[in-house]
Amino acid sequence: MAALSNPRLRDVIGLLARLVLGGVILVAGLLKVGHLETSARSVRAYQLLPYDVAGYLGYGLPILEIAIGVLLVLGLFTRFSAVVGGVLMVVFIAGIASAWARGLSIDCGCFGHGGTIQASQTQYPQEIARDLGLLACAAWLAARPQTALSLERFLFPSSTADQHDPDQHDPDQHDPDQHDPEQQRPDRHHERPHA
């Protein structure tokens, strides 16, 4: 844990989290954007929303995934993108868990497929584990959006420099273990005169 106190190491961890989360979301969106009917069918297969609403969500989801994926890979508006990506992961986990609990046999539709499949082909535990890992990446970036090689650092250097890392020590704050020289001086008002 002591190694995580190094800001440069945390920047590298943030870079990896950003590229993994953004890369997976971007690929998922790109694989679906050319097959919007398949994406809509995937959402409908969960049987959680009205037919038309699920269809509209299926059409719009790839566009959202591509936009969030690009922002994360570039390191632009990282905290916002990570929060949206994290919300997507929570929705995906809830949807997969719901399908599993209700005994549905469907492909999650995360990477362009979807619809009903054989029960032996379902991979619910692996899909939930994958999305939990991506959710952890999103949580890291939401808590600490500063990362190495981000476009934000090049475009807005002053704003990223002004953001305080909660783990960094603020030199303007007094350390309670350091004694103020003024406090070490004896109070002359309470000195008793020597006889």
N, C-alpha and C positions, 0 to 999 in steps of 0.2 A: 504493500500500500504506500510505502514511503516513496517509491518510484513515481507514483501518480502525482506527487506534489510538484514534479517538474513540468512547467508550462509547455515546453517544447514536446514532451512526450504526450501530453494531453492534446496538443494540436495535431499530432500524428494519429492518435486514436480517433480524434474527431474526423480527420481526413478519411480514414478507413471506413468509419461508420457512415460518413456522407456518401462515399463512392459505392459502398455495398447497398445501402438503402436506396439511393438515387438510381443506381444501375439496375437493380431488380425492378423497381417501379417503372423505370423508363422502358426496359425490355418488355415488361408485361403490357404496357400501353401500346408499344409499337407492334407487338404480335397480334393485338386485337383490333387496331384501328382500321385495318384493311378488311376486316370481317365483322362488321358491326352487328349483323344479324346473329352471328354465332355468339357474340358478346351478350346480346339481349337474351338469347336462349339460355345462356349460362346463368344469368341473373334470375330468370323466370324459374329455372330448375330448383332453386332454393325454396320456392313456394312460400315466401314470406311477405310479398307485396302483391297488390293487384296487378293483373296481367299487363295493362298499359303502362303503369308506373314502373314496373320492373323493366319493361322494354326501353322506356326513356332513359332509365338509369344505365342500362346496358349500352346504349348509344353514347351517353356522355362520359362514362367512366374512363374509356381509353384516352380521351382528350385530356381529362384531369390528370391521369397518370403520367402522360407524356410531359405535361407542363410542370408538374411537381418533380418528376425525375430529372428534367433538364436543369431546373433551378438548383436541385441538390448536387448534381454532378458538377455544375459550374461554381457552386458555393455562393449563390446569390439569394438573399432573403432566407438564409439558412434556418433560422428559428421558426419562421412562419411555415416554410416548406416541411420542416421536420414535424411540426405539430399536425399539419394536414396529413402527412404520410403516416404518422402514428394513429390518427383517427381512422384512416383507411385500414390499417392493420387490425385495430380493435374490431371494426365492422366485419372484416374478413374472418377473423377468429370466431366471432360470435356466430356468423353465418355458417361456417363449417361445423362448429360444435352443435349448432341447432340441427343441421341436416343429419349429423351423426346420431344425435339423441333421438331423432324422429324416425330413424331407420331408413333414410333415403340413401340411394346408391347413385351418387352423382360425382362427376368431375368438378373440382372447385372452379374451373374456368379461369384460373389466374393467368394462364399463359396462352390464351387463344382457343382452348378447347372448351368443353363444357357439355352439359346435358346428362342424360341418364347413362350409366355404365353398369357393368356387372358388379355385384357386391364384392367379389374377390379382387376387383380392380381399384377399389377405393383406397385412399391413402390419407385418411383423416389425421392420424397422429403425426405423420411426417409434415403434413401441410400446416397443422397448428404449431408444431415445433419451429418450422421455418418462419412463420409469421411472428412468433414470439421473439425470435432472434432479431427480426427486422424491427419489431416494436422496441426492443432494447436499444438498437441503434438510434431510433427516433427519439427516445427518452434522453439519451446522452446528448444529442444535438440540441434538443429543446432546452436542456439545462445549461449547456455550454456550447453555443453556436460558433465560437471562434475555432477555426481549423486552419491547418496548413494549406497553402495553394488554393485559397478561395478567392473568387472574383471580388467579393466584398472588400477584402484587404487592399486590393489594387484600386477599386473605384472609390471607396470611402475610408481611406486610411485613418482620418482623424476620428471618425465615429467608432471604429473598431478599437482604436487605441484608448478612447475614453471609456469603453465598457470595462467595468471592474470585474475581474475574476474573483468570485467569492472566496476562493482558496488562497488568493494572494494577499500578503500583508500590506496594509495601507500605512505608509511611513508617517502620515499626518496623525494617525491615531496613536495615543500613548499606550505603550505596553505596560500592563499593570505590574509586571515583574521589574520594570526599570523604575528606579526611584528618581523623583524630581529633585535636583540639587537644592531648589528652594525649600523643599520639604525637609531636607536633611539638616538645614540650619536650625540651631536651637532658637526657640522663641524668646527673644530678649525681654519681652514684656513679662515673662513668667520667671526670669532669672532672679534668684534671691540674692541680695547683696551679701558679700562675704563680711564676716565679722572682723 
